[in-house]
């Protein structure tokens, strides 16, 4: 080992500006715990304090750090966590003691060597600037790395707030580390150094190679010597790509966003949620045999040296990045549009097979005819709720929805009309009540909360049990009053059913309507009552009363609504409905 590789912390930072590159993960040492109690940063601080107390004149050695010199900057390949931790300790010392102590001799010297550049995360650089210049700027904890930096500052302050000049000078001069400079491509070395670490994810290597290649492919006229102007442009573009990738990563990590597709887009085993985006992109890409494992083979296990020498790239990084961007934009547009959000949510909770393939087809339809997509999607979503549907029918539904829907809708109508639909056709009842709740949200341009439906339960508006006092003449458990005389009605018909959240359903029990209504609208529980988000259900419990007459009206209204949506004949149902209205008048 060359003796010049051994440097003090002071000599190390004097080398120049250290850059945390695009392929590195964020700072985590203030968050990751070693023994379940202390973080890596707390352990480092404790070790430094102990070494200083034991013998302030001896050297203390840290693990080695690997860097790549690029122009006037130093790219951190391995040792980013240690470098950032040491930097934050010195930054704290400067911030806390610059008016009281002469730790850094003079400010110009401080500016010369105490530099760390998070080039791809602008907010971190703002955080560093605010601490260095004693500015009272507050950055949100939800911004990547900011929470870790704030926590690090707190841990350093707790450990070092009573330390004097001698301790910080000990760190500067007596703490030594090995600094090794590379003469090869740093992403390759980073990949090889991290390939056996359990915490290393393939997606992170996909990102590193993609950003590196995309930024360079954007400048095909580069000189082989990579002059400073072009290198600056490459780094600038790389930073832009990295920030964009980070925004996608944040979007996919949000559990609320995941509710849209209901896991219909599969993730890749043991990889971050953003792997769903890559999984969606690769099969869609045309004119190339490109599958997700090929993408990994290229970007995770390193591009074949021979291919690089010959200029033979199976994957164009810029094209890949643009394809991912287009997909992400489409998915976010779907998420932000309440109607598309609701129809996609319906599709992903239907019995349609191969939902992943369905989503890919929808993406192609959206790209080719965005203006008419929403109306077509509505028809497809409605179609998916009537019986078992097949993927091969999807194209026909887009072309002529009524022709293929009618046959399935006729059968579904018969099931919904059954006297004991609660027992014999609960799947169809659930789906159509879902649709009716969503229709109200659509009219309000509101996103439906599918977490309610995912935890759904069918509830009888009027109790099915005779344990509670009933308002009807006949207290038969299955058929009540006049319902018994007309063979199509019972407390189990669709006219007496609504959706509820399971937790609310269990609280209702076999209560009569008035007691259920009181329970439904209990003010003290409103914040936790998901069933209140089901507006069709809410409209039923808003009634002043619920007798056999309301059951009959609701029965006909539900079936007439179904016929209107699916283009079925409903004259007989309307006649019976109007006849009932006249009788009640």
Secondary structure in CASP SS format (residue, H / E / C, confidence):
PFRMAT SS
TARGET T0000
AUTHOR 0000-0000-0000
METHOD secondary structure of the structure
MODEL  1
X C 1.00
X C 1.00
X H 1.00
X H 1.00
X H 1.00
X E 1.00
X E 1.00
X E 1.00
X H 1.00
X H 1.00
X H 1.00
X H 1.00
X H 1.00
X H 1.00
X C 1.00
X C 1.00
X E 1.00
X E 1.00
X E 1.00
X E 1.00
X C 1.00
X C 1.00
X C 1.00
X C 1.00
X C 1.00
X C 1.00
X C 1.00
X C 1.00
X C 1.00
X C 1.00
X C 1.00
X C 1.00
X E 1.00
X C 1.00
X C 1.00
X C 1.00
X C 1.00
X C 1.00
X E 1.00
X H 1.00
X H 1.00
X H 1.00
X H 1.00
X H 1.00
X H 1.00
X H 1.00
X H 1.00
X H 1.00
X H 1.00
X H 1.00
X H 1.00
X H 1.00
X H 1.00
X H 1.00
X C 1.00
X C 1.00
X C 1.00
X C 1.00
X C 1.00
X E 1.00
X E 1.00
X C 1.00
X C 1.00
X C 1.00
X E 1.00
X E 1.00
X E 1.00
X E 1.00
X E 1.00
X E 1.00
X C 1.00
X C 1.00
X E 1.00
X E 1.00
X E 1.00
X E 1.00
X E 1.00
X E 1.00
X C 1.00
X H 1.00
X H 1.00
X H 1.00
X H 1.00
X H 1.00
X H 1.00
X H 1.00
X H 1.00
X H 1.00
X H 1.00
X H 1.00
X H 1.00
X H 1.00
X H 1.00
X H 1.00
X H 1.00
X H 1.00
X H 1.00
X C 1.00
X C 1.00
X C 1.00
X C 1.00
X C 1.00
X C 1.00
X C 1.00
X C 1.00
X C 1.00
X H 1.00
X H 1.00
X H 1.00
X H 1.00
X H 1.00
X H 1.00
X H 1.00
X C 1.00
X C 1.00
X E 1.00
X E 1.00
X C 1.00
X C 1.00
X C 1.00
X C 1.00
X H 1.00
X H 1.00
X H 1.00
X H 1.00
X H 1.00
X H 1.00
X H 1.00
X H 1.00
X H 1.00
X H 1.00
X H 1.00
X C 1.00
X C 1.00
X C 1.00
X C 1.00
X C 1.00
X C 1.00
X C 1.00
X C 1.00
X C 1.00
X C 1.00
X C 1.00
X C 1.00
X C 1.00
X H 1.00
X H 1.00
X H 1.00
X H 1.00
X H 1.00
X H 1.00
X H 1.00
X H 1.00
X H 1.00
X H 1.00
X H 1.00
X H 1.00
X H 1.00
X H 1.00
X H 1.00
X C 1.00
X C 1.00
X C 1.00
X C 1.00
X H 1.00
X H 1.00
X H 1.00
X H 1.00
X H 1.00
X H 1.00
X H 1.00
X H 1.00
X H 1.00
X H 1.00
X E 1.00
X E 1.00
X E 1.00
X E 1.00
X E 1.00
X E 1.00
X E 1.00
X C 1.00
X C 1.00
X C 1.00
X C 1.00
X H 1.00
X H 1.00
X H 1.00
X H 1.00
X H 1.00
X H 1.00
X H 1.00
X H 1.00
X H 1.00
X C 1.00
X C 1.00
X C 1.00
X C 1.00
X C 1.00
X C 1.00
X C 1.00
X H 1.00
X H 1.00
X H 1.00
X H 1.00
X H 1.00
X H 1.00
X H 1.00
X H 1.00
X H 1.00
X H 1.00
X H 1.00
X H 1.00
X H 1.00
X H 1.00
X H 1.00
X H 1.00
X C 1.00
X C 1.00
X C 1.00
X C 1.00
X C 1.00
X C 1.00
X C 1.00
X C 1.00
X C 1.00
X C 1.00
X H 1.00
X H 1.00
X H 1.00
X H 1.00
X H 1.00
X H 1.00
X H 1.00
X H 1.00
X H 1.00
X H 1.00
X H 1.00
X H 1.00
X H 1.00
X H 1.00
X H 1.00
X H 1.00
X H 1.00
X H 1.00
X H 1.00
X H 1.00
X H 1.00
X H 1.00
X H 1.00
X H 1.00
X H 1.00
X H 1.00
X C 1.00
X H 1.00
X H 1.00
X H 1.00
X H 1.00
X C 1.00
X C 1.00
X C 1.00
X C 1.00
X C 1.00
X C 1.00
X C 1.00
X C 1.00
X C 1.00
X C 1.00
X C 1.00
X C 1.00
X C 1.00
X C 1.00
X C 1.00
X C 1.00
X H 1.00
X H 1.00
X H 1.00
X H 1.00
X H 1.00
X H 1.00
X H 1.00
X H 1.00
X H 1.00
X H 1.00
X C 1.00
X C 1.00
X C 1.00
X C 1.00
X C 1.00
X C 1.00
X C 1.00
X H 1.00
X H 1.00
X H 1.00
X H 1.00
X H 1.00
X H 1.00
X H 1.00
X H 1.00
X C 1.00
X C 1.00
X C 1.00
X C 1.00
X C 1.00
X H 1.00
X H 1.00
X H 1.00
X H 1.00
X H 1.00
X C 1.00
X C 1.00
X C 1.00
X C 1.00
X C 1.00
X C 1.00
X C 1.00
X H 1.00
X H 1.00
X H 1.00
X H 1.00
X H 1.00
X H 1.00
X H 1.00
X H 1.00
X H 1.00
X H 1.00
X H 1.00
X H 1.00
X H 1.00
X H 1.00
X H 1.00
X H 1.00
X H 1.00
X H 1.00
X H 1.00
X H 1.00
X C 1.00
X H 1.00
X H 1.00
X H 1.00
X H 1.00
X H 1.00
X H 1.00
X H 1.00
X H 1.00
X H 1.00
X H 1.00
X C 1.00
X C 1.00
X C 1.00
X C 1.00
X C 1.00
X C 1.00
X C 1.00
X H 1.00
X H 1.00
X H 1.00
X H 1.00
X H 1.00
X H 1.00
X H 1.00
X H 1.00
X H 1.00
X H 1.00
X H 1.00
X H 1.00
X H 1.00
X H 1.00
X C 1.00
X H 1.00
X H 1.00
X H 1.00
X H 1.00
X H 1.00
X H 1.00
X H 1.00
X H 1.00
X H 1.00
X H 1.00
X H 1.00
X H 1.00
X H 1.00
X H 1.00
X C 1.00
X C 1.00
X C 1.00
X C 1.00
X C 1.00
X C 1.00
X C 1.00
X H 1.00
X H 1.00
X H 1.00
X H 1.00
X H 1.00
X H 1.00
X H 1.00
X H 1.00
X H 1.00
X C 1.00
X H 1.00
X H 1.00
X H 1.00
X H 1.00
X H 1.00
X H 1.00
X H 1.00
X H 1.00
X H 1.00
X H 1.00
X H 1.00
X H 1.00
X H 1.00
X H 1.00
X H 1.00
X H 1.00
X C 1.00
X C 1.00
X C 1.00
X C 1.00
X H 1.00
X H 1.00
X H 1.00
X H 1.00
X C 1.00
X H 1.00
X H 1.00
X H 1.00
X H 1.00
X H 1.00
X H 1.00
X H 1.00
X H 1.00
X H 1.00
X H 1.00
X H 1.00
X H 1.00
X H 1.00
X H 1.00
X H 1.00
X H 1.00
X H 1.00
X H 1.00
X C 1.00
X C 1.00
X C 1.00
X C 1.00
X C 1.00
X C 1.00
X H 1.00
X H 1.00
X H 1.00
X H 1.00
X H 1.00
X C 1.00
X E 1.00
X E 1.00
X E 1.00
X E 1.00
X E 1.00
X C 1.00
X C 1.00
X C 1.00
X C 1.00
X C 1.00
X C 1.00
X C 1.00
X C 1.00
X C 1.00
X C 1.00
X C 1.00
X C 1.00
X C 1.00
X C 1.00
X C 1.00
X C 1.00
X C 1.00
X C 1.00
X C 1.00
X C 1.00
X H 1.00
X H 1.00
X H 1.00
X H 1.00
X C 1.00
X C 1.00
X C 1.00
X C 1.00
X C 1.00
X C 1.00
X C 1.00
X C 1.00
X C 1.00
X H 1.00
X H 1.00
X H 1.00
X E 1.00
X E 1.00
X E 1.00
X E 1.00
X E 1.00
X H 1.00
X H 1.00
X H 1.00
X H 1.00
X H 1.00
X H 1.00
X H 1.00
X C 1.00
X C 1.00
X C 1.00
X C 1.00
X H 1.00
X H 1.00
X H 1.00
X H 1.00
X H 1.00
X H 1.00
X H 1.00
X H 1.00
X C 1.00
X C 1.00
X H 1.00
X H 1.00
X H 1.00
X H 1.00
X H 1.00
X H 1.00
X C 1.00
X H 1.00
X H 1.00
X H 1.00
X H 1.00
X C 1.00
X H 1.00
X H 1.00
X H 1.00
X H 1.00
X H 1.00
X H 1.00
X H 1.00
X C 1.00
X C 1.00
X C 1.00
X C 1.00
X C 1.00
X C 1.00
X H 1.00
X H 1.00
X H 1.00
X H 1.00
X H 1.00
X H 1.00
X H 1.00
X H 1.00
X H 1.00
X H 1.00
X H 1.00
X H 1.00
X H 1.00
X H 1.00
X H 1.00
X H 1.00
X H 1.00
X H 1.00
X H 1.00
X C 1.00
X C 1.00
X C 1.00
X C 1.00
X H 1.00
X H 1.00
X H 1.00
X H 1.00
X H 1.00
X H 1.00
X H 1.00
X H 1.00
X H 1.00
X H 1.00
X H 1.00
X H 1.00
X H 1.00
X H 1.00
X C 1.00
END
